[in-house]
Amino acid sequence: MTGDLERVPAIRFRGAGGLEVIELAEIDVRPPGVGEVTVEVVAAGLNRADLLQRRGLYPAPPGSAADVPGLELSGRVVAHGPLAGAHPLGAPVMAIVGGGAMAGKVTLHERELLAVPAGLELIAAAAIPEVFLTAWDALGQADLRAGQTVLVHAAASGVGTAALQLARICGARPLATTRSAAKVGRVIEQGAAAQDVILLEDGRFASRVMARTGRGADVILDCVGGAYLEENLRALAPGGRLVMIGTLGGATGSLSIGMMLGKRAQVIGSVMRSRPLEEKMALAQRAGRELVPLFSTPGGLRPVVDRVMKMADCAAAHEVMEANDTVGKIVLIW
């Protein structure tokens, strides 16, 4: 019922376009239903998907707010629906969602929530869900194992910094690409050896991967897409797995089927945002058991926050991300 709705502040896109369509407005948040909770949002991570959605190129999936961005959040549980209670009132939580995270409150199923790792502040926690679950799930699909080599493209990005840390944790050897000389040192901090960071100037990297490994990469994690497709195949080791998680460099590309057959290569496509709720809940529950504890162990995982900005400065945050000068995440706070 309308009387049960609560008005909260939110970032909203006033149609598709440039920075001018971003506004701070108010939206209605419904009370939690069966198995649901309402979370008071403290912070939300900014992602490339938000920029694409603003331009009208990446609409929110059905069931998510069409005009309120945000794929990940951290905050505190402030209301329970019937049969909910796995996270008590006031509990610090984080979550990956299909959209709508940049609102003062969000109502979602409690099985989508992850407990914030002990000792971690909520602002830092907002930099975990989207990038670490994406990288963790993708590397799991690729069956990355100790002793293998993984090539991580856009290694200074949120997903890139997460993937480098995950590779280190599992005992794999990470190779990393970046287009910025200024970011090389920060990439090394995340787990790549200095000699394994490849500075890209012309989009060519296969020969340098071969020179460093002698056989190619067992796994490649790629958010670039079409522009790197052929070169990725050349850089794969026999039996290698290429996991495609983005299309920043184009949604289409060409490759040699003969080379793919000869290398016995696997090409895996993966997306997080449009998965059914049941899959997202199952992933969150497994991540709570297997991934989240790694943030509380000595020498374990850590979120990489480039800068923290106010939610009211969301347009400026979009501008910063578009400049490609960041390492890790931009986090917006209320």
N, C-alpha and C positions, 0 to 999 in steps of 0.2 A: 504494500500500500504506500501511496505517496507520503502519508504522514510519518512513515517509518524511515524515510530516507533522511540522510544527513548531508548538509552542504559542507564541502571541504575545498580548500584551494587546490589547484592543479595547473600544470602546464598543458596548454591546448594548442593544436594547430588549426588555424582559421583558414582551412582550405590547403591546397598544395602550392608550394612556391619557395621563395627565399626566406631569409631570416625574418622578414616582415610579417610572416604568418604565425610566428610564435607569440603567444600571449599568456599572461598569468590570469587565470579565470577561476570560476567555481564550478564544481560538478556535484551531482548527487551520488552518494555511496549507499548501497542497500545494506540492510542488516544481514548478518551471517545466517545461512540456512543450515540444513542438516549436514554435519561433518565439516562445517566451514568456520572460519574465524575472521575477524577484522583486525588488521594490523595498522597501527599508526606509523606511518613512514617517517623515518629519520633521514634517510639518504637513498639515492638511486644512482646507478652507474649510467653514463652516457655511452651509447654504442653506435657503430656505423649504421646499423639498421634504423636508428632514430632519424639520422640524416636522410636516409633514403625514403623513409616514410613521409618526412616533411616535404620532400620533393614530389610525392605521389608515385614513387617507384616501388614501394614495398608496403602494401596495405596490411593492416593488422589482420590476423586470422579471425574467423567467425568466433563470436563469444568474447572477444577482447575489444576494448574501447577503440573506435575508429579514429578518434582525434586526440587521444591522450597518449603520449609516447611513454617509453620506459619499459625495459625488458628485465630489469633486476632491481631489487630493493632490499633494504634492511630496516628494521624497526622493532616495535614491541607489540605483543598481542594485547588488544584492549577489549575484545568481546568474543564470546563463544556462541556458536549455534548449537542446536540439539545434537547430542552424541559426540561433540568435539571436546577435547580436553587434553590431548597429548602434549600441548604446550600451554602451561599455566598462564593466567593473566600476568602481564608484565614481562613475560619471557622475551629475551632478545632473539630475534629470528631473522632469516634472510630467505630470499626466494627468487627463482627465475620464473617469469610470467610471459604471456603472449603479448602483453601491452598494458598500458595504464599504470605503470609503476610510479610515474611522476605526479602523484596525487598525494594529498595529505593523509588519506587513509585508503586502504585497499581491502576488499573482501575476497577471499579465496579459500580453496579447500585446504584443510590443515595438513594433508599429506603432501602438499606441494612445498611445505616449509622445511627449512633446515635450521637446526640450532646454531647460533653463532658460536664459533670455537671459543673455549675458555680463554680469557685474557685479551681477546680481540675487541677493539672498539667498534661500535656500530658503523661509523663512517667508513672504516677500512673494510668491514664486512660487505658493504655494498659493492665492492670491487671484485667479489668472489664469484657469485652464482653463474652469470652468463659465460664468462671466459673460462673459468676452471671446469665447469660441467661440460662445456662445448669441447674443450681440448681433451679432457679425460674420457669422454664418451667416444670421440673420434679416434684417439689412440687405442682405445679398447677395441673398437671395430677393426682396426688395423692389426690387432694382436701384436703390438709392440712388446718386445721382450728384452731382458737384460742381455747386453753384448751386441745388440743390433744398433744400426745407425738410423737416425731419423732426421730428415731435412725439414726445418721449420721456416716457412716463408713469412715475411712481415714480422720478424722476430721481436721487434720492439713494440708491437701492438699488444692489446690486452690478451688476446688468445695466444699470441706468440710468446709473451713472457710466461704465461701459464704453462704452455706446452714445453718450454725449455726446462722449467722446474720439474714437471712431471717426468720428463725423460731422464733427468738426473736422478730422481727418486727411484725410478724403476731399474736403474743401472744401464740405460741405453746411452749411446753417444750422440749428443745433439749437434747438428750442423745448422747454421742460421744464416738467413739472408736479410739484408737491410739496404735501403737506398740512401741512407744518411750516414756519413762518416762521423757525425757528432753523436750518433746513437750506438756506435760500436762498443764503447766502454760499458754502457748500460746493459747491452745484450750479454756481454761477458759476465756481468754480475749475476745474471739469471741462470748460468750454468754452462754456457758454451765456451770452449777453449778459444783463446785468441786466434789460433791458427785455423779454427773451424768456423769463423765468422766471415761470410762472403759479402763484400761490398759490391752491390750491383750498380753498374753504370749503363749497361746496354741490354739488360734483360737476359743475358746469357750466364748460365751457371753450371750446366751439366758437365763440362770439361773440368771445372774446378772441383766439383763433387767427386768425379772419378779420380782426379789427382790426389785427393785427400783420403779416399777410401780404397782405391784399387778395384772396386767392383760396383760402386753406386750405393744409393741409399736403400735400406730395406723398407723404410716408410717415408712418405712425403706428406706433410700436412700443408694444404694450400688453400688460402682464402682469396687468391688472385683470379683464378679461373682461366678463361680462354687464352689470355696472353701468354700464359706459362705452360699450356697443355703439352705441346710438342716437346718443349725443353724438359718438362717434368719426366716424360716417358724416357728420354735419353738419360736422365740422371738416376733412374731406378736400377737397382740391382736385380738380377734374375730372381723371379718369384716375389718381386717387390709389390707394395701396396700404396696406391695413391689415394688419399682421402681428400675430397673436394668439399670445402665448407663455406665457400664464398665465391662471388663473381665480381670483385672489385675491378678486375682487368678485362671484363667482358664475359658474357654468358654463353658464347659459342667459341669454338676453336677446332682445329684439325689435328689429327695425329695419324701416325703410320700404324695401320692395323697389323701389318706384317711384323713391325717391331714389338708391338704389344703381345702378339702371339709368341714370338721368339723369346721374349723375356718372361712369358707366363705371368704377365702383370695383371693385377687387379685394380680396377678403378671404382672407388666407392664414393657415392654421393651422400652427404649427410646434412640435415638441417634440424635445428632445435625448435624454432618458434612455432611451426605449424603442426607439430606432433599432437596426437590426441591427448586429452587430459590424462587418461589412464596411463599412457606411456610416460608422461612427464612425472606423474606421481610415483610410478615405479622407479624411474631414474633417480628422483629426489630421495626416495627411501634407501636405495642402494648407495647413493653418494653419502648419505648420512652415516652409513656404516663403514664405508671403505675410504672415502675421500676426505670428509671433514676432519677426522682424527689426525690427518697428516699435517694440519695447521697448528696442532698443539704439541708436536714432537720436536725435540731438539734437531736443528738442521733441516726441518721439514719445509712445507710450503708456506708462502706468505703472499698476500695480495700486493700488487704493485700499483700505487696511487701516484699519478703524475701531479695532480693538483685537485684541490677541493674548491668548488665555487658555489655560490648561493643559487637556489632554484630560480630566483627572480632574474638572475643573469644567464638564463639558459641560452639565449641567442648568442651571447658572447662565447659560451662554451661550445656551441656549434661551430662558430668561427674558428676557435682554437683547434678543434678536431680537424676541420677542413684544411688547416694549414699544415697538418702532418708533422708537427714538431713535438708531439708528446711521446712518452714512453710509459706504457701501462695505461691506467684508466683515469678518466676525468669523472669525479664524483660530485653530484649536486646534492646540496643539503637544504632543508627547510629552516 
